[in-house]
Amino acid sequence: MFCFLRRIVASRRQISPLTFQQVLCVQNQWLPSTARYCNSVSSNGHSFTVSYLIDTCGLSPEQAASASKYVRFESREKSDLVINFLKNLGFSQSQILRFTREVPQLLRYDPEKTLLPKIEFFISRGVSSSDIPKLLCRDPDIMRRSLDKKLIPSFDFFRDLFQSDGKFIKSLSYFPRIILHTSTRVVPNMKLLKEVGVPELNIIKLLQFYPRTFTKSPRKFNVIVEQVQEMGVDPSKSQFIMAVDALSSISKATWSKKAHVYKKWGWSDDDIVAAFRRSPSCMKKSVDKIDATMELLVDKLGCPPSTIPNYAVVLSLSLNKRIVPRASVFQVLLSKGLVKKESLLSIFVCTERDFLNRFILSHGGEGSELLKLYQAKLDVAG
């Protein structure tokens, strides 16, 4: 792979500048062609830059005008070299659009000196060459940071923390920006969680699966942690880090909208907090998902609203793939007197094996029909 990448830029030296530009024009046929740029230099750098960003990179006029505030060039030679380099790495047109829109300054870089060493570094640490475009497009700003001063030290920090390159690469794929805020945000926020009593193992889990949470500014992160504490969530439990993540991902206005839906179905403020303590993800679901689940539980299945906070995890489960199929089985069992209505919510939280054993296979002759019903509902859900 490294040799292949080297050949991308090395081949430039083997032909004359004029021939190289002509080759680029041919190689980039998948992009909108602008033949008048191939061998000309505009006297108006700004106009040339805007036109190039529109015709070659695919930006809209508004995007190109905005990007031209941060980069300007009078010749397409360097920028063509960067775009052709990205193309050979497997970037699609839409990915190049994203890349150049987010960090247009990269069009002036020497790909061999600036881009290639960073790409080689990520590949050497285990990022597959096919995943490079996706990684870089999630946060193109990575390519502007120093390899020796920023990327390598940060990668080593997380690798030592996770005790695995692979685990960190997975986290990095979720949210690449985390590698850019190691000392300024991640470390201070980790320290705060330790100070309030969150076990290190839970901190690492939060960092591994929800890395975005740690890129909040320490000031905002501190406010979120205080709110979770005020709700009475135990720092030693996994619910604490889940609550921190939930509050990090929703605004006060969004919380109010979702709280309003729960109140519509008979919950009090205390009920909402109690549910959040047990299953913080109940506040991460969309307003429509919350409303549809409560409607099924309360209106169609007759579940008292006041009992639902004790099984708040149900609100985080898939409506079509879990709640509806199991509810269909429960309704049949209830109609035949084989279960009590009070056991409704427990049917949703048990494991798949326990559900099949307790509510389907244990009912003898009824079991085969119940299994068909359950499977049919699952098939509809896809």
Order of alpha helices (4+ residues) and beta strands (2+ residues): alpha-alpha-alpha-alpha-alpha-alpha-alpha-alpha-alpha-alpha-alpha-alpha-alpha-alpha-alpha-alpha-alpha-alpha-alpha-alpha-alpha
